Amino acid sequence: MTKAEKVCFTIKTLQELYPTIPVPLDHKDPYTLLIAVLMSAQSTDVRVNQITPLLFERADNPFDMVKLSVEEIRDIIRPVGLSPMKSKGIHGLSKILIEKYDGEVPQDIALLEELPAVGHKTASVVVAQAFGIPAFPVDTHIHRLMYRWGFTNGKNVVQTEKDAKRLFPMELWNDLHLQIIWYGREYSPARGWDLEKDIITKTIGRKTILNEYYLKQKKT
């Protein structure tokens, strides 16, 4: 299979598996999505979805959020981890949204990245999922699968994002980044990986990865 054929096979398989694509983090507007994505750093979506309702009950917009102290926010979001940094970020960015953007979330990745505790991946998720602007946020699942599939050298997420944007059509980016995340969780996890269920990797996977897998299977 050529690289182009492998890309086509991947897209087709993902579209068949995930014709409708659920968004992992519960939210109702760009602001609540921004807060949820910020909170998801080094945490699980399940955990974040348990905690955001408690926070949004108190404050689901920047105007109400700044009325809470950083300590109050930290107490609510403590279970998601990294709460000192995240609570400062949530309070700080809410203040900036009010002062600079009339409480609205900007639709530009560069402007979002200027906000406290908002990195490139968070900004990319927000523009893609809240505004439908093409972006390709790379999380650990996408980074792992792009390497397993031989679509990137896997050196870092910056390179993986560049390779994904180069290989996949722009109009599919927003769907694909979510489809790959779901596929990674369900069929191609980091631990407890069963290659027989992982149709994409089994069909187009990097030879060294496949050989390594089969070698391990022989030893067990």
NUDOGU-935310 format. One line per 4 residues: their letters; for each residue x, y, z of N, C-alpha, C, O. Coordinates in pm, 1 decimal, decimal comma. Example, Ala and Ser with C-alpha at 12.3 -4.5 7.8 and 13.67 -1.06 7.14 Angstrom:
! residues 2
AS) 1319,0:-569,0:780,0:1230,0:-450,0:780,0:1320,0:-330,0:780,0:1423,6:-331,9:846,5  1285,0:-225,0:708,0:1367,0:-106,0:714,0:1290,0:3,0:787,0:1340,9:113,8:803,9;
This chain:
! residues 220
MTKA) 84,6:-120,1:0,0:0,0:0,0:0,0:87,8:124,6:0,0:184,6:132,6:75,5  54,0:221,8:-84,7:126,6:349,1:-82,0:79,8:430,1:39,6:-20,4:397,5:103,2  154,9:535,8:69,7:116,8:623,6:182,9:-24,5:678,6:160,0:-106,2:681,2:252,1  -52,6:722,2:37,1:-185,3:779,4:5,8:-296,5:675,6:27,4:-403,8:707,7:78,5;
EKVC) -269,0:551,8:-12,3:-368,7:444,8:6,4:-390,6:415,7:154,6:-502,6:388,6:197,9  -282,5:421,6:231,1:-293,0:398,4:376,1:-378,7:507,6:440,9:-461,6:480,1:527,6  -356,9:631,4:397,2:-435,7:744,3:449,3:-583,2:724,6:416,0:-669,5:742,8:501,9  -612,4:687,3:290,4:-751,6:664,5:247,6:-815,9:551,4:328,3:-931,0:562,2:370,6;
FTIK) -741,1:443,7:349,0:-792,3:329,9:426,0:-826,4:372,6:569,1:-929,9:334,7:623,8  -736,8:452,3:628,2:-757,3:500,4:765,9:-883,1:586,4:775,9:-965,8:566,7:864,8  -896,6:681,5:684,3:-1013,2:770,9:685,5:-1142,8:689,8:670,0:-1239,2:709,2:744,1  -1142,5:599,1:572,5:-1261,7:517,7:544,1:-1301,2:433,3:666,6:-1418,4:426,8:703,7;
TLQE) -1201,3:369,3:728,1:-1228,7:284,5:845,4:-1284,9:367,1:960,8:-1381,2:326,6:1025,9  -1224,4:482,9:985,5:-1270,2:568,7:1095,9:-1411,2:620,8:1070,0:-1492,2:630,2:1162,3  -1440,5:654,7:944,4:-1575,2:705,0:912,5:-1681,3:595,3:927,8:-1795,3:621,9:966,2  -1641,3:472,5:897,0:-1735,0:360,0:914,1:-1760,0:331,2:1062,4:-1872,7:302,4:1102,8;
LYPT) -1653,7:339,3:1142,6:-1665,8:310,2:1286,3:-1736,2:422,6:1362,1:-1812,5:398,2:1455,5  -1709,1:545,9:1320,0:-1763,9:662,3:1393,7:-1834,9:758,4:1297,4:-1786,3:868,7:1272,6  -1951,3:715,6:1242,6:-2024,0:805,4:1151,7:-2076,5:929,1:1224,4:-2081,8:1038,0:1167,2  -2115,1:911,7:1350,6:-2146,0:1028,2:1434,0:-2042,9:1029,2:1546,3:-2012,1:925,6:1605,3;
IPVP) -1991,4:1145,7:1574,2:-1875,3:1153,7:1663,1:-1910,2:1228,3:1791,7:-1933,6:1349,2:1789,0  -1913,8:1157,0:1904,0:-1941,3:1226,8:2029,8:-1822,2:1314,1:2071,8:-1706,6:1277,0:2051,5  -1852,3:1430,0:2130,3:-1746,5:1516,5:2183,6:-1718,5:1470,8:2326,6:-1811,5:1462,4:2406,8  -1592,2:1440,9:2360,9:-1562,1:1379,1:2490,7:-1595,8:1464,2:2614,1:-1634,3:1410,1:2717,8;
LDHK) -1581,7:1595,9:2603,1:-1602,1:1681,4:2721,3:-1738,2:1750,9:2716,4:-1772,8:1814,8:2617,0  -1814,4:1737,7:2824,3:-1946,6:1801,0:2831,5:-1930,5:1953,2:2841,0:-1851,0:2003,1:2920,6  -2006,0:2025,1:2759,9:-2002,4:2171,9:2764,9:-2127,2:2224,7:2695,0:-2197,6:2149,9:2627,1  -2154,3:2354,8:2712,3:-2274,6:2410,9:2647,3:-2241,9:2530,4:2558,5:-2326,7:2576,5:2482,1;
DPYT) -2119,1:2580,4:2568,5:-2079,7:2695,5:2486,5:-1926,3:2704,5:2483,9:-1859,8:2626,8:2552,5  -1869,1:2797,5:2406,5:-1723,0:2805,6:2396,5:-1651,9:2824,7:2531,5:-1544,5:2769,0:2554,4  -1713,4:2904,2:2620,3:-1648,0:2927,6:2750,2:-1640,6:2800,2:2833,9:-1534,8:2767,3:2887,5  -1752,5:2728,2:2845,4:-1750,1:2606,8:2927,9:-1660,1:2499,4:2864,6:-1600,1:2419,0:2935,9;
LLIA) -1650,9:2498,3:2730,6:-1558,3:2405,3:2664,2:-1414,1:2442,4:2697,6:-1333,3:2355,7:2730,7  -1382,2:2571,2:2688,9:-1245,7:2617,4:2720,6:-1205,0:2574,4:2861,1:-1094,4:2524,5:2881,7  -1294,3:2593,6:2957,2:-1263,7:2556,9:3096,4:-1248,1:2405,2:3109,0:-1156,9:2357,4:3176,6  -1336,4:2330,1:3044,5:-1330,1:2183,3:3052,3:-1200,3:2130,1:2991,5:-1137,6:2039,9:3047,0;
VLMS) -1160,2:2186,9:2876,5:-1036,6:2139,8:2810,5:-915,1:2174,8:2896,3:-823,9:2093,5:2911,7  -914,0:2295,1:2951,6:-804,7:2334,9:3041,6:-794,8:2236,6:3158,8:-685,2:2196,1:3197,8  -909,1:2199,2:3213,9:-910,4:2108,5:3329,4:-866,9:1966,1:3293,7:-824,5:1889,8:3380,5  -878,0:1931,0:3164,3:-849,7:1792,3:3124,5:-700,7:1760,4:3114,2:-663,7:1644,3:3097,0;
AQST) -614,5:1862,1:3124,4:-469,9:1837,2:3115,8:-427,3:1737,4:3224,7:-453,2:1757,7:3343,3  -362,4:1631,2:3181,5:-315,2:1524,6:3271,5:-425,6:1470,9:3363,1:-401,7:1434,4:3478,2  -546,5:1467,7:3308,1:-659,5:1409,4:3379,8:-741,0:1332,4:3276,9:-706,6:1332,3:3158,6  -847,9:1267,2:3319,9:-931,9:1195,1:3223,9:-1059,1:1274,6:3196,1:-1105,5:1351,7:3280,1;
DVRV) -1114,3:1254,2:3076,9:-1240,0:1322,1:3041,9:-1351,9:1281,8:3137,4:-1437,1:1363,4:3172,6  -1351,0:1155,6:3178,9:-1454,2:1106,8:3271,9:-1449,4:1187,0:3401,8:-1552,2:1232,9:3451,6  -1328,4:1203,2:3455,9:-1312,6:1279,0:3580,6:-1354,9:1424,0:3562,9:-1423,3:1480,4:3648,2  -1313,7:1483,9:3451,5:-1349,0:1624,5:3425,8:-1500,4:1640,1:3415,5:-1557,2:1734,6:3470,3;
NQIT) -1565,8:1547,6:3345,3:-1712,6:1554,6:3330,1:-1786,8:1535,9:3462,2:-1903,0:1574,5:3474,8  -1718,8:1476,3:3560,8:-1780,5:1463,2:3694,3:-1770,5:1595,0:3772,0:-1857,1:1627,6:3853,1  -1662,9:1670,0:3745,2:-1634,5:1790,4:3825,1:-1691,2:1918,7:3763,4:-1732,8:2009,2:3835,7  -1692,9:1926,5:3628,7:-1739,2:2052,9:3568,2:-1881,8:2092,4:3609,0:-1907,4:2211,4:3627,3;
PLLF) -1976,2:1997,3:3624,0:-2110,6:2041,5:3666,6:-2108,0:2113,9:3802,0:-2185,2:2207,1:3824,8  -2018,4:2070,2:3891,5:-2009,8:2133,7:4023,9:-1956,9:2276,5:4011,2:-2003,2:2368,2:4079,1  -1857,6:2292,9:3921,2:-1801,6:2426,2:3900,1:-1901,4:2515,3:3826,6:-1922,5:2630,3:3865,1  -1963,3:2461,4:3719,6:-2052,9:2543,6:3637,5:-2183,5:2577,5:3708,5:-2253,4:2671,3:3670,3;
ERAD) -2215,2:2501,3:3810,7:-2332,2:2535,0:3892,9:-2307,2:2667,5:3965,1:-2398,1:2748,1:3984,6  -2180,6:2687,3:4004,2:-2142,5:2812,9:4071,7:-2113,9:2924,4:3970,0:-2149,3:3040,5:3990,7  -2048,3:2885,2:3858,9:-2008,4:2986,0:3760,7:-1990,2:2921,2:3624,4:-1898,9:2840,8:3605,4  -2077,8:2956,2:3528,2:-2063,8:2899,4:3394,2:-2036,0:3008,3:3290,5:-2057,6:2989,4:3170,8;
NPFD) -1987,5:3122,6:3339,4:-1948,9:3232,5:3250,7:-1838,8:3313,1:3321,5:-1826,2:3304,5:3443,7  -1759,2:3390,8:3247,3:-1647,0:3460,7:3310,6:-1688,4:3560,4:3418,2:-1615,9:3580,4:3515,7  -1804,0:3622,8:3401,0:-1848,0:3725,3:3497,6:-1873,6:3663,7:3635,9:-1838,8:3722,6:3738,3  -1934,7:3544,9:3637,5:-1957,7:3477,4:3766,0:-1828,5:3412,6:3818,1:-1806,2:3404,6:3938,8;
MVKL) -1743,4:3366,3:3724,0:-1620,7:3297,1:3765,3:-1528,2:3391,1:3843,7:-1467,1:3349,7:3942,3  -1517,7:3517,3:3800,5:-1425,7:3608,6:3870,5:-1478,4:3647,7:4008,9:-1403,7:3700,8:4091,0  -1605,5:3621,7:4034,4:-1660,2:3648,4:4168,5:-1612,8:3543,7:4268,9:-1612,3:3567,1:4389,7  -1572,3:3426,1:4215,6:-1514,5:3322,5:4303,3:-1367,2:3353,6:4324,5:-1302,1:3410,7:4237,0;
SVEE) -1315,2:3316,6:4439,0:-1170,5:3333,3:4460,0:-1096,9:3215,1:4396,5:-1157,2:3111,5:4368,2  -967,2:3231,5:4374,6:-885,5:3122,2:4320,1:-896,5:3000,0:4412,1:-902,3:2886,2:4365,5  -899,3:3025,7:4543,7:-908,5:2915,7:4642,0:-1041,5:2840,3:4629,2:-1045,9:2717,7:4638,9  -1148,5:2915,1:4607,5:-1280,3:2849,7:4592,1:-1282,2:2760,3:4468,1:-1332,5:2648,0:4470,9;
IRDI) -1225,9:2813,5:4359,1:-1218,9:2734,2:4235,1:-1134,1:2609,4:4258,8:-1169,5:2499,4:4216,2  -1021,1:2628,8:4327,9:-929,1:2516,2:4352,2:-996,5:2406,9:4434,0:-977,5:2288,4:4406,7  -1074,4:2445,5:4533,5:-1144,1:2346,4:4617,4:-1240,7:2260,8:4534,4:-1253,7:2140,4:4556,6  -1307,5:2324,9:4439,3:-1405,4:2251,6:4356,4:-1335,0:2156,7:4259,2:-1377,3:2042,6:4240,7;
IRPV) -1225,5:2206,3:4196,8:-1165,0:2127,0:4088,0:-1049,9:2037,5:4135,2:-985,4:1971,2:4054,0  -1024,5:2035,7:4266,1:-910,6:1957,6:4320,5:-901,3:1814,1:4265,6:-791,4:1769,1:4233,3  -1015,6:1740,0:4253,9:-1006,3:1599,8:4209,1:-946,3:1579,6:4069,3:-900,8:1469,8:4037,4  -945,7:1685,2:3984,9:-891,1:1663,7:3849,6:-738,7:1674,3:3846,0:-677,1:1645,3:3743,3;
GLSP) -677,3:1715,8:3957,4:-530,5:1725,4:3960,1:-481,2:1859,5:3907,7:-551,6:1928,9:3834,4  -357,2:1895,1:3947,1:-293,5:2022,0:3908,8:-382,2:2142,3:3940,8:-380,9:2243,1:3870,1  -459,4:2129,2:4049,4:-560,4:2232,7:4079,1:-501,4:2371,4:4110,2:-565,8:2471,1:4077,5  -381,1:2383,2:4172,4:-329,5:2518,8:4195,6:-308,7:2595,6:4064,4:-347,8:2711,7:4052,9;
MKSK) -246,8:2529,9:3966,0:-220,1:2594,2:3837,5:-350,1:2617,5:3759,1:-370,2:2723,9:3700,4  -436,4:2517,6:3759,4:-560,5:2527,9:3680,5:-655,4:2633,5:3738,2:-718,9:2707,2:3662,8  -665,2:2641,0:3870,9:-757,2:2739,4:3931,3:-710,0:2882,4:3903,3:-790,9:2971,4:3877,3  -576,6:2903,5:3909,1:-521,9:3036,8:3875,9:-551,0:3069,9:3730,1:-588,0:3182,4:3696,5;
GIHG) -533,5:2968,3:3642,9:-558,7:2987,9:3499,9:-704,2:3021,5:3472,3:-733,4:3113,0:3395,3  -795,6:2948,4:3534,4:-940,0:2970,1:3512,4:-980,5:3110,3:3557,0:-1053,3:3180,6:3486,8  -932,5:3149,5:3674,2:-966,4:3283,3:3726,3:-902,7:3390,9:3638,4:-966,7:3489,6:3602,1  -774,8:3369,5:3605,1:-700,2:3470,1:3526,7:-756,9:3488,4:3386,9:-772,1:3601,4:3340,5;
LSKI) -787,9:3379,3:3319,8:-838,1:3392,4:3181,6:-978,8:3451,6:3181,0:-1015,8:3522,9:3087,7  -1057,6:3422,4:3284,9:-1194,0:3479,4:3292,9:-1186,1:3631,7:3304,0:-1265,3:3704,4:3244,0  -1088,8:3677,8:3382,3:-1069,0:3822,9:3401,4:-1030,1:3888,0:3267,6:-1081,4:3993,8:3231,2  -937,9:3821,8:3195,3:-892,3:3875,8:3066,6:-1005,8:3874,5:2963,3:-1019,6:3968,6:2885,1;
LIEK) -1086,6:3768,4:2963,0:-1199,3:3762,6:2867,8:-1294,7:3879,8:2888,8:-1347,2:3936,4:2793,0  -1316,5:3915,6:3016,1:-1405,4:4028,8:3046,5:-1340,1:4159,6:3001,2:-1403,4:4242,0:2935,2  -1211,7:4177,6:3037,8:-1142,8:4304,3:3010,3:-1116,5:4327,2:2860,8:-1129,8:4439,2:2811,5  -1079,1:4220,1:2789,1:-1037,2:4237,7:2650,0:-1141,5:4197,6:2546,1:-1141,7:4248,7:2434,1;
YDGE) -1230,9:4104,7:2584,7:-1320,4:4048,3:2482,0:-1468,5:4052,8:2521,6:-1549,0:3976,7:2468,1  -1504,8:4141,6:2615,2:-1645,2:4154,4:2659,7:-1703,6:4021,2:2706,4:-1823,6:3997,3:2693,2  -1618,3:3934,8:2761,0:-1665,5:3807,5:2815,0:-1679,2:3696,8:2711,3:-1717,7:3584,6:2744,2  -1647,2:3729,1:2584,4:-1657,3:3628,2:2477,1:-1522,3:3557,1:2458,7:-1416,3:3614,8:2483,2;
VPQD) -1528,8:3432,2:2415,7:-1406,7:3356,1:2387,1:-1362,1:3387,8:2244,9:-1440,6:3370,2:2151,7  -1237,2:3434,5:2224,6:-1191,9:3464,7:2088,4:-1183,0:3337,8:2001,8:-1161,8:3227,7:2052,7  -1199,7:3356,0:1871,0:-1201,9:3241,3:1779,6:-1067,0:3219,9:1711,2:-1058,5:3150,3:1610,1  -962,9:3279,3:1766,2:-830,7:3274,1:1704,2:-733,9:3196,2:1794,3:-721,8:3226,6:1913,0;
IALL) -665,5:3096,5:1738,7:-574,4:3013,8:1819,0:-467,8:3098,8:1888,2:-438,8:3078,3:2006,0  -409,5:3194,3:1815,2:-302,0:3277,2:1871,8:-352,0:3358,8:1991,5:-281,0:3372,1:2091,2  -473,4:3413,4:1982,0:-530,0:3492,0:2093,1:-561,5:3401,9:2212,7:-540,7:3440,5:2327,7  -611,7:3282,1:2184,5:-641,5:3187,1:2293,1:-513,6:3146,6:2365,8:-512,8:3131,3:2488,0;
EELP) -405,8:3129,4:2289,9:-278,4:3087,4:2350,5:-219,4:3194,4:2442,4:-132,8:3165,2:2524,9  -266,3:3317,1:2427,8:-217,6:3425,2:2516,2:-281,8:3417,6:2654,7:-233,4:3479,6:2749,4  -391,4:3341,2:2666,4:-462,1:3331,8:2794,9:-385,3:3242,1:2891,3:-319,9:3147,0:2848,5  -392,8:3271,6:3021,5:-321,9:3189,8:3120,2:-364,6:3042,9:3115,3:-483,3:3012,8:3103,4;
AVGH) -267,9:2952,1:3124,3:-290,7:2806,3:3131,5:-352,5:2747,3:3004,6:-399,8:2633,6:3005,0  -351,9:2826,1:2894,8:-404,7:2775,6:2767,1:-288,7:2751,0:2671,5:-224,4:2845,1:2625,0  -262,5:2624,4:2642,8:-157,4:2589,1:2548,5:-212,7:2569,7:2408,9:-331,1:2592,1:2383,7  -125,5:2527,8:2318,5:-164,4:2513,3:2178,1:-273,7:2408,0:2159,7:-367,3:2427,6:2082,2;
KTAS) -261,0:2296,0:2231,8:-359,6:2188,9:2215,0:-498,0:2235,9:2262,7:-598,2:2215,0:2194,2  -502,5:2298,7:2379,3:-630,4:2350,1:2432,8:-693,3:2449,0:2334,9:-812,5:2440,8:2305,4  -612,5:2542,3:2284,9:-663,0:2642,3:2189,9:-716,1:2575,6:2063,7:-819,4:2616,2:2010,4  -645,8:2473,4:2015,9:-687,4:2403,0:1893,9:-820,1:2330,4:1914,3:-906,7:2332,5:1826,8;
VVVA) -835,6:2266,1:2030,5:-961,1:2195,2:2060,6:-1078,2:2294,3:2061,9:-1185,4:2265,7:2008,6  -1056,3:2409,6:2122,6:-1164,2:2508,6:2135,0:-1206,6:2561,1:1997,5:-1326,0:2568,0:1968,6  -1109,3:2598,4:1911,8:-1150,6:2651,9:1780,3:-1218,3:2543,7:1696,4:-1311,5:2572,0:1621,2  -1170,4:2418,5:1709,8:-1228,1:2308,6:1630,3:-1368,5:2274,0:1677,3:-1461,4:2266,3:1596,9;
QAFG) -1383,8:2253,0:1808,2:-1509,8:2200,1:1860,6:-1614,0:2308,2:1890,2:-1734,1:2282,9:1880,8  -1568,7:2427,1:1925,4:-1665,9:2533,1:1957,6:-1702,7:2616,4:1835,4:-1815,5:2664,2:1823,4  -1605,7:2633,5:1743,8:-1630,5:2725,2:1631,6:-1625,1:2657,9:1494,2:-1653,6:2721,7:1392,8  -1588,4:2528,9:1490,5:-1583,4:2458,5:1362,1:-1471,0:2503,2:1271,2:-1474,8:2477,6:1150,8;
IPAF) -1370,4:2570,0:1327,1:-1254,0:2613,6:1247,8:-1156,3:2496,2:1238,0:-1124,9:2435,3:1340,3  -1107,1:2462,5:1118,1:-1018,7:2346,4:1105,7:-892,8:2357,4:1192,4:-818,9:2455,7:1186,0  -871,0:2254,5:1272,8:-751,0:2245,5:1357,1:-725,2:2097,4:1379,1:-813,4:2014,8:1355,7  -605,5:2063,3:1423,7:-577,2:1921,6:1447,1:-505,6:1907,3:1581,0:-384,4:1886,3:1585,1;
PVDT) -582,2:1918,9:1692,8:-520,7:1904,9:1825,0:-465,2:1763,2:1841,0:-534,3:1665,5:1812,4  -340,7:1752,6:1886,8:-278,9:1620,3:1903,0:-268,3:1586,1:2050,8:-196,4:1652,2:2125,8  -341,0:1481,6:2092,4:-327,1:1432,5:2230,0:-244,4:1303,9:2227,4:-191,8:1265,7:2122,9  -232,9:1237,3:2342,4:-145,9:1119,3:2351,3:-194,4:1006,8:2259,1:-113,2:934,8:2200,9;
HIHR) -328,0:991,7:2245,9:-381,6:886,5:2158,5:-341,5:910,7:2012,6:-294,8:819,7:1944,0  -360,4:1034,4:1966,6:-327,8:1067,7:1827,7:-177,8:1053,3:1803,8:-135,8:999,8:1701,2  -98,2:1100,6:1897,6:47,9:1091,3:1887,2:90,6:944,5:1874,5:174,2:910,3:1790,8  32,6:859,0:1957,8:66,6:716,1:1957,4:24,6:649,8:1826,1:101,8:575,0:1766,2;
LMYR) -99,2:678,2:1781,5:-150,8:611,3:1661,7:-83,3:659,5:1533,7:-56,0:579,8:1443,9  -56,8:786,5:1525,4:12,3:838,5:1405,9:148,6:771,1:1390,5:194,1:746,7:1278,7  213,5:741,2:1503,3:341,9:670,5:1497,7:320,5:523,3:1462,0:389,7:469,2:1375,8  224,9:459,2:1528,3:196,0:317,1:1500,0:160,7:296,6:1352,6:194,1:193,7:1293,8;
WGFT) 93,1:394,9:1293,8:48,6:382,0:1154,3:156,2:424,5:1053,8:136,5:415,5:932,6  270,5:471,1:1106,4:379,3:512,0:1016,8:354,8:645,8:949,5:413,6:674,3:845,2  268,2:728,8:1008,4:236,6:859,5:949,8:324,9:972,1:1004,4:321,0:1084,1:953,5  403,7:943,0:1107,1:493,1:1043,5:1165,7:608,1:970,4:1231,8:598,9:851,4:1261,8;
NGKN) 717,5:1043,5:1254,4:833,3:979,3:1320,9:818,1:974,8:1472,6:899,3:913,9:1542,2  712,7:1040,1:1523,1:681,6:1029,0:1666,1:775,4:1102,9:1759,9:775,1:1077,7:1880,4  857,6:1196,0:1704,6:954,5:1264,6:1791,2:885,7:1357,3:1892,0:923,6:1361,4:2009,0  785,3:1430,7:1846,3:711,8:1519,1:1938,3:575,3:1553,7:1878,2:550,1:1531,8:1759,8;
VVQT) 488,1:1608,5:1963,3:350,4:1636,2:1917,9:345,4:1746,5:1812,4:253,5:1750,1:1730,7  444,2:1836,6:1814,1:448,8:1945,2:1714,3:465,8:1884,3:1575,4:395,5:1921,1:1481,3  560,7:1789,9:1563,8:584,7:1722,8:1435,8:463,3:1638,8:1395,2:424,5:1636,1:1278,4  403,9:1570,3:1493,8:286,6:1486,6:1465,0:172,6:1571,0:1409,1:104,4:1529,5:1315,4;
EKDA) 152,1:1689,6:1466,5:45,6:1778,5:1417,5:73,5:1822,4:1273,8:-16,1:1822,7:1189,4  199,9:1859,8:1247,1:237,1:1901,1:1110,0:210,0:1788,7:1009,9:154,4:1811,5:902,4  250,8:1666,3:1047,4:233,0:1551,0:957,9:85,1:1520,4:935,5:44,2:1489,0:823,8  4,1:1529,8:1043,2:-140,3:1504,2:1030,8:-204,0:1606,0:935,8:-286,6:1570,2:851,9;
KRLF) -165,3:1732,0:949,6:-222,9:1837,3:865,5:-178,8:1822,5:719,0:-251,7:1858,8:626,7  -59,7:1769,4:700,7:-7,8:1748,6:564,7:-76,5:1630,2:495,6:-103,9:1634,7:375,6  -103,9:1524,5:572,6:-157,3:1400,2:515,9:-308,8:1401,6:495,9:-359,7:1349,6:396,6  -379,9:1461,4:591,1:-526,5:1453,2:588,6:-587,9:1580,7:529,9:-536,6:1689,8:554,7;
PMEL) -697,6:1569,4:452,0:-763,8:1688,2:396,7:-817,2:1778,6:508,0:-873,5:1731,9:607,0  -798,1:1908,2:488,9:-835,2:2005,7:592,8:-981,7:1995,6:634,8:-1014,3:2013,4:752,1  -1070,1:1966,9:538,7:-1213,2:1961,9:573,7:-1246,7:1843,9:665,3:-1356,4:1837,9:720,7  -1152,3:1749,7:681,7:-1176,2:1634,6:769,5:-1105,2:1646,2:905,3:-1127,1:1563,2:993,6;
WNDL) -1021,3:1747,4:922,3:-940,2:1757,6:1045,2:-1023,3:1747,1:1172,3:-991,8:1669,3:1262,3  -1130,4:1826,8:1178,5:-1206,8:1833,9:1303,9:-1273,5:1701,3:1339,7:-1281,1:1663,6:1456,6  -1321,9:1631,0:1236,6:-1378,4:1498,0:1261,7:-1268,3:1398,3:1295,9:-1279,2:1321,8:1391,8  -1162,4:1400,6:1216,0:-1057,5:1299,0:1231,8:-989,6:1302,7:1367,8:-960,0:1197,9:1425,1;
HLQI) -964,7:1422,4:1420,0:-893,1:1425,0:1548,4:-976,3:1358,0:1657,7:-921,7:1293,6:1747,2  -1109,7:1373,5:1649,9:-1196,0:1305,1:1747,9:-1208,7:1155,8:1718,0:-1207,1:1073,0:1809,1  -1221,5:1122,3:1589,1:-1233,3:980,9:1551,8:-1109,3:901,6:1594,5:-1120,0:788,8:1642,6  -991,7:962,5:1576,1:-867,0:893,3:1614,6:-858,6:877,0:1766,2:-811,9:774,2:1815,3;
IWYG) -903,6:978,1:1840,1:-903,7:967,8:1987,4:-991,2:850,4:2031,5:-948,8:768,5:2113,2  -1113,4:842,0:1977,5:-1203,2:732,6:2015,1:-1145,7:598,3:1972,4:-1153,8:500,1:2046,2  -1088,3:594,5:1854,0:-1029,7:469,5:1805,2:-914,0:425,6:1896,1:-901,0:308,0:1929,9  -831,1:522,5:1934,4:-718,1:491,4:2023,2:-763,4:434,5:2156,7:-702,4:342,0:2210,4;
REYS) -869,5:490,3:2208,4:-921,5:441,4:2337,2:-981,5:301,9:2325,2:-962,2:217,0:2412,2  -1054,6:279,5:2216,1:-1130,9:155,0:2204,8:-1054,9:39,6:2139,3:-1074,8:-76,5:2175,0  -968,0:71,8:2043,4:-905,4:-35,5:1965,4:-752,5:-39,4:1972,8:-691,9:-143,5:1947,2  -690,1:73,3:2007,6:-544,2:76,5:2001,5:-484,1:148,4:2122,8:-411,3:246,6:2108,2;
PARG) -515,8:97,8:2243,0:-467,9:165,3:2364,5:-318,2:143,6:2386,8:-255,8:58,4:2323,4  -262,7:222,3:2477,9:-120,3:206,0:2511,2:-99,3:76,5:2588,7:-1,5:5,1:2566,5  -192,8:46,5:2680,6:-182,8:-76,6:2761,0:-296,4:-172,0:2726,2:-405,9:-129,2:2689,5  -269,2:-301,5:2738,2:-373,5:-400,4:2710,3:-414,0:-401,2:2564,2:-530,9:-420,7:2530,9;
WDLE) -315,2:-379,7:2476,6:-342,5:-366,0:2333,1:-359,8:-502,8:2269,5:-274,8:-590,5:2285,2  -469,8:-521,0:2198,0:-495,5:-645,4:2125,1:-496,4:-613,1:1975,9:-592,5:-556,7:1923,8  -387,6:-649,9:1908,3:-371,5:-614,5:1767,0:-481,5:-674,2:1679,4:-516,2:-617,0:1576,1  -535,9:-787,6:1719,4:-641,2:-851,7:1639,3:-764,4:-762,1:1625,8:-833,4:-765,1:1523,9;
KDII) -791,3:-682,6:1729,3:-907,1:-591,4:1725,1:-873,4:-459,4:1655,2:-962,0:-384,9:1613,3  -743,5:-432,8:1643,7:-696,2:-303,8:1591,6:-675,6:-313,6:1440,3:-562,9:-326,9:1392,6  -785,7:-306,7:1366,0:-785,7:-331,0:1221,9:-692,8:-235,7:1145,6:-627,2:-277,0:1049,9  -686,8:-109,1:1187,0:-603,8:-13,0:1112,1:-455,6:-46,5:1128,5:-383,5:-58,6:1029,5;
TKTI) -409,9:-61,6:1253,3:-268,0:-91,0:1275,8:-230,4:-225,8:1215,2:-122,4:-241,7:1158,2  -319,7:-321,1:1228,1:-293,6:-455,9:1174,2:-274,2:-450,8:1022,5:-193,5:-525,1:966,6  -349,1:-362,6:957,4:-344,8:-353,6:810,7:-231,4:-265,9:759,4:-164,2:-301,8:662,7  -209,4:-150,8:823,4:-111,6:-55,0:766,3:2,6:-21,7:861,8:88,2:60,4:829,1;
GRKT) 5,0:-84,3:979,3:99,0:-44,2:1084,4:246,3:-50,0:1045,6:287,2:-125,2:957,1  324,0:32,1:1115,0:469,3:36,6:1098,4:527,1:-103,4:1125,3:495,6:-165,9:1226,6  609,6:-150,3:1035,9:662,6:-288,2:1046,6:731,2:-314,4:1180,8:710,9:-419,8:1241,1  812,3:-219,1:1227,7:885,3:-241,7:1354,1:789,1:-258,9:1471,4:813,8:-339,0:1561,6;
ILNE) 679,7:-183,4:1469,5:578,1:-192,1:1575,4:511,1:-329,1:1572,4:492,7:-392,2:1676,4  474,4:-375,0:1451,5:408,0:-505,0:1437,0:501,5:-619,2:1479,0:461,2:-710,7:1550,7  626,7:-612,0:1433,0:724,0:-717,3:1468,5:745,4:-724,2:1618,7:752,3:-832,2:1677,4  755,7:-605,8:1680,2:774,4:-596,6:1825,9:655,1:-660,5:1898,1:672,2:-733,8:1995,5;
YYLK) 535,2:-631,7:1849,2:413,0:-685,5:1909,8:413,2:-838,5:1902,2:389,3:-906,4:2002,0  440,3:-891,5:1783,2:436,2:-1037,6:1765,1:545,1:-1107,4:1846,5:525,5:-1218,1:1896,7  658,8:-1041,5:1858,4:770,1:-1095,9:1938,2:728,9:-1108,7:2085,0:755,0:-1209,6:2150,5  663,4:-1002,5:2134,5:614,4:-1004,4:2273,9:511,3:-1115,1:2295,0:511,2:-1182,2:2398,2;
QKKT) 423,0:-1133,7:2195,3:318,6:-1236,1:2204,9:378,9:-1377,2:2214,2:329,3:-1463,9:2286,2  488,2:-1396,6:2138,1:554,2:-1527,7:2140,1:612,1:-1558,1:2276,3:612,4:-1672,9:2320,8  661,8:-1452,9:2343,4:727,3:-1470,7:2473,9:626,8:-1498,2:2584,3:660,8:-1560,8:2684,7  504,0:-1452,5:2567,1:403,9:-1471,5:2674,5:329,8:-1603,9:2660,0:242,9:-1635,3:2741,4;
